[in-house]
């Protein structure tokens, strides 16, 4: 027994398996558009990026979504699940079996059984004992499991942040989409009025015999085609509002009152600050999550590899036992003697188990864990590349959309003038209705395209802020689940000190190892 303890003290800090190191990331030194005067590389706080639009309605919608969104609530509850899983892993470092048991047995011995002559054929036995088994962590199996659970817990926080980044961007994009539909509707209705006037003019001329039926039918066809845009756009507007309702965790309903105010597309600054590419590694939650998932899997290699070595345990049973049999050293006892020291019994000693014939299975499990780890390293590199691509795509989209709007604005002005001129010429008989028809058709298309292009500017900017990993910072210093949810869960289950998890790291812009050391090591019983 003493030798086992000395052996544990000598080799107890041995930890098999690889230690996780931060993987290299294929990140560029600068952005492709870094030389553009509209692109700034100075550091910027992206925690409330939506305020650049200066739209109080949007500010309110994002705050409401943060408080109520169901996907975000699920992500917060997964953090609690991961925290409880960490408690299980920590608890496994202590004696794995700790059981208190008690028993009573009444025995009647057969008169025909050997040794029954002259003996008491009726026996009663009482006992209670503590059974304990402690597998010593010689090879770091349990420490690696804690390390894995640590990383998985912080990865769940990164996942929460990633959901929050996507949520803020989706709310803002849906809001912009609603404003785009509203402007497109206004443009369509304005063109309907213009074409109604043209149709009335054509109808008068046709009635008076000044023009043929062809002009009348062409004017009517164009008017009906433009009028048909209205219900299509109204349906799109309603569907966008329904999508916003789901993000706000409310049943689909009319949001006209909530969306009161300017029904125009939010204006954006002409310049944008993007920082440097390397900052993505710290800011984007999905990159941190990919790294932490790899760290959690790396520790699983050590857990699997520890199975190759002997499992050394200390077993023990401590308790009291008494019997009314006359053939005991005490000469018989009863239930009251169960609690005397004469009834004390114990059994303790070390146990060694070594699965020497299962090495093929165990080694292949180590290989499985290692292959999974390598996969996650590749996923990490792909995540970094994808993040850089999303920034570049959104950035070029934002810059080019502004140029497109400038060209289309001039095109629309020219189209409006063309409509005026063609109508004047048509009234004077200097041009046929085909010119009026073509100019009005082009005006409808040009104005609609301009509105969509103007909407593409804030939409690309929103995508850019999402790609830069902005928005999750708004949860710093706050809980991951609501007080109402906490009360409900506490009324159902004893959560100890895990609700709310106030001691979780508030800022994940640090290496994973530092986060792991900051977490509590004792289980909550």
C-alpha positions in Angstrom: 0.0 0.0 0.0 2.8 2.4 0.9 4.7 1.4 -2.2 1.7 2.2 -4.4 1.3 5.7 -2.8 5.1 6.3 -3.3 4.8 5.2 -6.9 1.9 7.6 -7.5 3.8 10.5 -5.9 6.8 9.7 -8.2 5.0 9.2 -11.5 1.6 10.8 -10.8 2.3 13.9 -12.9 3.0 11.8 -16.1 0.6 12.9 -18.8 0.7 11.0 -22.1 -0.5 12.4 -25.4 0.4 15.6 -27.3 0.1 19.1 -25.8 -2.0 21.4 -27.9 -0.2 24.3 -29.6 -1.9 27.0 -31.5 -2.0 26.0 -35.2 -0.6 28.2 -37.9 -3.1 30.2 -39.8 -2.9 31.1 -43.5 -3.6 34.8 -43.2 -2.5 37.5 -45.5 -0.5 40.5 -44.4 -2.9 43.1 -45.9 -6.3 43.4 -47.6 -6.5 43.5 -51.4 -8.3 46.9 -51.3 -6.0 48.3 -48.6 -4.8 51.0 -51.0 -8.4 52.3 -51.6 -8.8 55.7 -49.9 -12.2 54.6 -48.6 -10.6 51.6 -46.7 -9.0 52.4 -43.3 -6.9 49.9 -41.4 -6.8 51.5 -38.0 -8.3 49.5 -35.1 -12.0 50.1 -34.5 -14.5 48.9 -31.9 -17.0 46.8 -33.7 -19.1 46.0 -30.6 -22.0 48.1 -31.8 -21.3 48.5 -35.5 -25.0 48.9 -36.4 -25.0 52.4 -34.8 -23.1 53.7 -37.9 -26.5 53.8 -39.6 -27.9 56.2 -37.1 -31.3 54.4 -37.1 -33.0 54.2 -33.7 -35.5 51.6 -35.1 -32.6 49.3 -36.0 -30.9 49.8 -32.6 -34.2 48.8 -30.9 -34.6 45.7 -33.1 -31.1 44.4 -32.4 -31.5 44.9 -28.7 -34.9 43.1 -28.7 -33.4 40.2 -30.7 -30.5 39.9 -28.2 -33.0 39.6 -25.4 -35.5 37.3 -27.1 -34.0 35.3 -30.0 -34.6 31.6 -29.5 -31.4 30.4 -31.3 -29.3 32.6 -29.0 -31.1 31.1 -26.0 -30.3 27.6 -27.2 -26.7 28.6 -27.6 -26.7 30.0 -24.0 -28.1 26.8 -22.6 -25.4 24.7 -24.4 -22.9 26.7 -22.4 -24.6 25.4 -19.2 -24.5 21.9 -20.6 -20.8 22.2 -21.3 -20.2 23.6 -17.8 -22.0 20.6 -16.3 -19.9 18.2 -18.6 -16.8 19.9 -17.2 -18.0 19.1 -13.7 -18.3 15.5 -14.6 -14.7 15.4 -16.0 -13.4 17.2 -12.9 -15.2 14.8 -10.6 -13.6 11.8 -12.3 -10.2 12.8 -10.9 -11.5 11.9 -7.4 -12.5 8.4 -6.2 -14.7 7.2 -8.9 -16.7 4.8 -6.7 -18.0 6.1 -3.3 -21.0 4.0 -2.2 -22.6 3.5 1.2 -24.6 0.3 1.5 -26.5 -1.6 4.2 -28.0 -5.1 4.3 -29.9 -7.5 6.5 -30.2 -11.2 5.8 -32.1 -14.0 7.5 -30.8 -17.5 6.8 -32.2 -20.9 7.7 -29.7 -23.8 7.3 -30.9 -27.1 6.1 -30.9 -29.8 8.8 -29.4 -32.2 6.1 -26.6 -29.8 5.3 -23.0 -30.8 6.4 -22.0 -29.2 9.8 -25.6 -28.5 10.8 -25.6 -30.9 13.8 -25.6 -29.0 17.0 -25.6 -25.7 15.4 -28.0 -22.8 15.2 -30.1 -23.3 12.1 -31.5 -19.8 12.1 -29.1 -16.9 11.5 -29.5 -13.2 11.2 -26.7 -10.9 9.8 -26.5 -7.1 9.8 -24.0 -5.0 7.9 -23.4 -1.5 6.6 -20.2 -0.3 4.8 -18.5 2.2 2.6 -17.1 0.9 -0.7 -14.6 3.1 -2.5 -12.5 2.7 -5.7 -10.0 5.2 -6.9 -8.3 4.8 -10.2 -5.1 6.9 -9.8 -4.4 9.2 -12.7 -0.9 7.9 -13.4 -1.0 8.7 -17.1 -3.1 11.8 -17.1 -6.2 10.3 -18.6 -8.5 12.2 -16.3 -6.4 15.4 -16.5 -6.6 15.2 -20.3 -10.4 14.7 -20.1 -10.6 17.9 -18.0 -8.5 19.7 -20.5 -10.8 18.6 -23.3 -13.9 19.6 -21.4 -12.3 23.0 -20.6 -11.7 23.7 -24.3 -15.2 22.4 -25.2 -16.7 24.8 -22.6 -14.9 27.8 -24.0 -15.8 26.6 -27.6 -19.4 26.7 -26.6 -19.0 30.3 -25.6 -17.4 31.0 -28.9 -20.3 29.3 -30.6 -22.7 31.6 -28.6 -20.7 34.6 -29.8 -20.9 33.3 -33.4 -24.7 33.0 -33.1 -24.8 36.5 -31.8 -22.7 37.8 -34.7 -25.0 36.1 -37.2 -28.1 37.3 -35.3 -27.1 41.0 -35.3 -26.2 40.8 -39.0 -29.4 39.0 -39.9 -31.6 41.4 -38.1 -29.9 44.4 -39.8 -30.0 42.7 -43.2 -33.7 41.9 -42.8 -34.4 45.4 -41.7 -32.6 46.8 -44.7 -34.5 44.4 -46.9 -37.8 45.7 -45.5 -36.8 49.3 -46.3 -35.7 48.2 -49.8 -39.2 46.7 -50.4 -40.8 49.8 -49.1 -38.8 52.0 -51.4 -39.4 49.7 -54.4 -43.1 49.8 -53.6 -43.1 53.6 -53.5 -41.2 53.7 -56.9 -43.6 51.2 -58.4 -46.7 53.2 -57.3 -45.2 56.4 -58.6 -44.6 54.8 -62.0 -48.2 53.5 -61.9 -49.4 57.1 -61.6 -47.2 58.2 -64.5 -48.4 55.4 -66.7 -52.0 56.0 -65.7 -51.7 59.6 -67.0 -50.2 58.3 -70.2 -53.0 55.7 -70.5 -55.7 58.4 -70.0 -54.0 60.5 -72.7 -53.8 57.6 -75.1 -57.4 56.6 -74.4 -58.6 60.2 -75.1 -56.6 60.3 -78.4 -57.9 56.8 -79.4 -61.5 57.7 -78.6 -61.2 60.9 -80.8 -59.6 58.8 -83.5 -56.2 60.6 -83.3 -54.3 57.3 -82.7 -54.8 53.7 -83.5 -55.9 50.9 -81.1 -52.3 49.8 -81.0 -51.3 52.8 -78.9 -54.2 52.2 -76.6 -53.4 48.5 -76.1 -49.6 49.2 -75.6 -50.4 51.8 -72.9 -52.8 49.4 -71.2 -50.3 46.5 -71.3 -47.5 48.6 -69.8 -49.8 49.9 -67.0 -51.0 46.5 -66.0 -47.5 45.1 -66.1 -46.3 47.9 -63.7 -49.4 47.5 -61.5 -48.5 43.8 -61.2 -45.3 44.7 -59.5 -47.2 46.1 -56.5 -48.7 42.8 -55.1 -45.4 41.0 -55.8 -43.5 43.6 -53.8 -46.1 43.7 -51.0 -45.8 39.9 -50.7 -42.0 40.3 -50.4 -42.4 43.0 -47.8 -44.7 40.8 -45.7 -42.4 37.9 -45.9 -39.4 40.0 -44.8 -41.5 41.2 -41.9 -42.4 37.7 -41.0 -38.7 36.7 -41.0 -38.0 39.6 -38.7 -40.7 38.5 -36.3 -39.0 35.1 -36.0 -35.7 36.7 -35.2 -37.5 38.7 -32.5 -39.2 35.5 -31.2 -42.7 36.8 -31.8 -45.5 35.3 -34.0 -45.7 36.7 -37.5 -47.7 40.0 -37.4 -47.9 43.4 -39.0 -44.9 45.4 -37.9 -46.0 48.7 -39.3 -46.2 50.3 -35.8 -42.8 48.9 -34.8 -41.2 50.1 -38.1 -42.6 53.6 -37.9 -40.3 56.4 -39.0 -38.4 57.0 -42.2 -39.2 54.3 -44.7 -36.0 54.8 -46.6 -32.9 52.7 -46.9 -30.4 53.5 -44.1 -27.6 55.8 -45.1 -24.0 54.6 -44.6 -20.6 56.3 -44.4 -18.5 56.3 -47.5 -15.5 55.0 -45.7 -15.0 51.9 -43.6 -12.3 50.7 -41.1 -11.4 47.0 -41.5 -8.2 46.8 -39.3 -5.6 44.2 -40.4 -6.2 40.6 -41.4 -4.4 39.1 -38.3 -7.0 40.6 -36.0 -9.6 38.2 -37.5 -7.9 35.4 -35.5 -8.8 37.0 -32.3 -12.1 38.7 -33.2 -14.0 36.1 -35.2 -15.8 33.6 -32.9 -15.9 30.9 -35.5 -12.1 30.9 -35.8 -11.8 30.7 -32.0 -14.3 27.9 -31.9 -12.5 25.9 -34.6 -9.2 26.3 -32.6 -10.8 25.3 -29.3 -12.5 22.3 -30.9 -9.1 21.2 -32.1 -7.7 21.7 -28.6 -10.5 19.6 -27.1 -9.8 16.8 -29.6 -6.1 17.0 -29.0 -6.6 16.1 -25.4 -8.7 13.1 -26.4 -5.6 11.6 -27.9 -4.1 11.5 -24.5 -7.2 10.0 -23.0 -7.1 7.2 -25.5 -3.4 6.7 -25.2 -3.6 6.3 -21.4 -5.6 3.1 -22.0 -2.3 1.5 -23.3 -0.9 1.6 -19.8 -1.8 -0.2 -16.5 -4.8 1.1 -14.7 -3.8 1.3 -11.0 -6.6 1.7 -8.5 -7.0 1.6 -4.7 -9.9 -0.4 -3.5 -11.4 -0.3 -0.1 -14.4 -1.5 1.9 -15.0 -0.1 5.4 -18.0 -1.1 7.5 -19.6 -3.0 10.4 -21.0 -6.5 10.5 -22.7 -8.6 13.2 -24.5 -11.9 13.3 -26.4 -13.8 16.0 -24.6 -17.0 15.0 -23.1 -18.7 18.1 -20.0 -19.6 16.0 -18.5 -16.1 16.0 -15.5 -15.0 18.0 -17.8 -12.8 20.1 -20.1 -15.8 20.7 -23.1 -14.3 19.0 -24.5 -10.7 18.8 -27.6 -8.8 17.8 -28.5 -5.7 15.9 -27.3 -3.3 18.7 -23.8 -4.8 18.5 -23.6 -3.6 14.8 -22.4 -0.2 16.0 -19.7 -1.4 18.3 -16.0 -1.4 17.3 -15.9 -5.2 17.7 -18.1 -5.3 14.6 -15.7 -3.2 12.5 -14.5 -4.8 9.2 -12.4 -3.6 6.4 -10.7 -4.7 3.2 -8.3 -2.5 1.2 -5.5 -2.8 -1.2 -4.2 -1.8 -4.7 -5.5 -3.2 -8.0 -3.8 -3.3 -11.3 -5.5 -3.9 -14.6 -3.6 -4.0 -17.9 -5.5 -4.9 -21.1 -2.5 -6.5 -22.7 -4.5 -8.5 -25.3 -6.5 -5.4 -26.5 -3.6 -3.4 -27.8 -4.9 -3.5 -31.4 -8.2 -2.0 -30.4 -6.7 0.6 -28.1 -4.0 1.6 -30.6 -6.6 2.0 -33.3 -8.7 4.2 -31.0 -5.6 6.4 -30.5 -5.3 6.6 -34.3 -9.0 7.5 -34.6 -8.6 10.3 -32.1 -5.5 11.5 -33.9 -7.2 11.5 -37.3 -10.1 13.5 -35.9 -7.6 16.0 -34.4 -5.9 16.4 -37.8 -9.2 16.9 -39.5 -10.0 19.8 -37.1 -6.6 21.4 -37.8 -7.6 21.4 -41.5 -11.0 22.8 -40.6 -9.3 25.5 -38.6 -7.2 26.6 -41.6 -10.2 26.4 -43.9 -12.2 28.6 -41.4 -9.4 31.2 -41.4 -9.4 31.2 -45.3 -13.1 31.4 -45.4 -13.2 34.4 -43.0 -10.6 36.3 -45.1 -12.7 35.6 -48.2 -15.9 36.8 -46.6 -14.2 40.1 -45.7 -12.7 40.6 -49.2 -16.1 39.7 -50.8 -18.1 42.1 -48.6 -15.5 44.9 -48.9 -15.4 44.8 -52.7 -19.2 44.5 -52.8 -19.5 47.6 -50.5 -17.1 49.7 -52.6 -18.4 48.7 -56.0 -22.1 49.1 -54.9 -21.3 52.8 -54.2 -19.9 53.2 -57.7 -22.9 51.4 -59.2 -25.3 53.7 -57.3 -23.6 56.8 -58.7 -23.9 55.5 -62.3 -27.5 54.4 -61.9 -28.5 57.7 -60.3 -27.5 59.5 -63.5 -29.2 56.8 -65.5 -32.5 57.4 -63.7 -32.3 61.1 -64.1 -31.8 60.7 -67.8 -34.7 58.2 -68.0 -37.0 60.6 -66.2 -36.1 63.3 -68.7 -36.6 60.9 -71.6 -40.1 60.1 -70.4 -41.0 63.8 -70.3 -39.6 64.5 -73.7 -41.3 61.4 -75.3 -44.7 62.5 -73.9 -44.3 66.0 -75.2 -43.3 64.7 -78.6 -46.2 62.2 -78.6 -48.7 65.0 -77.7 -47.4 67.1 -80.6 -47.5 64.2 -83.0 -43.7 64.3 -83.5 -43.2 60.7 -82.2 -45.2 57.5 -82.0 -46.2 55.8 -78.8 -43.4 53.3 -79.0 -40.9 55.9 -77.8 -43.2 56.7 -74.8 -43.6 53.0 -74.1 -39.9 52.3 -74.3 -38.9 55.3 -72.1 -41.5 54.4 -69.4 -40.5 50.8 -69.4 -36.8 51.7 -69.0 -37.7 54.2 -66.2 -39.5 51.5 -64.2 -36.5 49.1 -64.6 -33.9 51.8 -63.9 -35.6 53.1 -60.8 -36.2 49.7 -59.4 -32.6 48.7 -60.0 -31.3 51.9 -58.4 -33.3 51.2 -55.2 -31.9 47.6 -55.1 -28.4 48.9 -55.7 -28.8 51.5 -53.0 -29.9 48.7 -50.7 -26.8 46.7 -51.7 -24.5 49.3 -50.1 -25.7 48.8 -46.5 -26.3 45.1 -47.1 -22.7 44.7 -48.1 -21.5 46.8 -45.2 -23.5 44.6 -42.8 -21.9 41.5 -44.4 -18.5 43.2 -43.9 -19.1 43.8 -40.2 -20.3 40.3 -39.8 -17.2 39.0 -41.6 -15.0 41.1 -39.3 -16.6 39.4 -36.3 -18.4 42.4 -34.9 -21.4 42.3 -32.6 -20.6 39.6 -30.0 -18.9 42.0 -27.7 -22.4 43.3 -26.6 -22.8 40.2 -24.4 -19.6 41.0 -22.3 -20.5 41.4 -18.6 -23.9 39.7 -19.1 -25.3 36.3 -18.5 -25.8 33.7 -21.2 -29.4 32.9 -20.1 -32.2 35.1 -18.8 -33.1 35.4 -15.2 -36.5 33.9 -16.0 -34.9 30.8 -17.5 -32.6 30.6 -14.5 -35.5 30.6 -12.1 -37.3 27.9 -14.1 -34.3 25.6 -14.2 -33.5 26.2 -10.5 -37.1 25.2 -9.6 -36.7 22.0 -11.5 -33.1 20.9 -10.8 -30.4 21.7 -8.2 -27.8 23.5 -10.3 -25.6 24.5 -7.5 -23.4 27.5 -8.4 -23.6 26.9 -12.2 -26.6 29.3 -12.6 -25.6 31.8 -13.8 -22.0 30.9 -14.7 -20.5 34.2 -13.6 -16.9 32.9 -13.4 -16.7 32.1 -17.1 -14.2 34.2 -19.0 -15.8 37.4 -20.3 -13.3 38.0 -23.0 -12.0 35.2 -25.3 -9.3 37.3 -27.1 -6.6 35.3 -25.2 -4.9 32.0 -25.9 -6.9 28.9 -24.9 -4.5 27.8 -22.2 -5.0 31.0 -20.3 -8.8 30.5 -20.4 -8.5 27.0 -19.2 -6.5 28.0 -16.2 -9.1 30.6 -15.3 -11.8 28.0 -14.9 -12.7 26.4 -11.5 -11.2 23.0 -10.9 -13.4 21.6 -8.1 -16.7 19.9 -9.0 -20.0 21.2 -7.8 -21.7 18.5 -5.6 
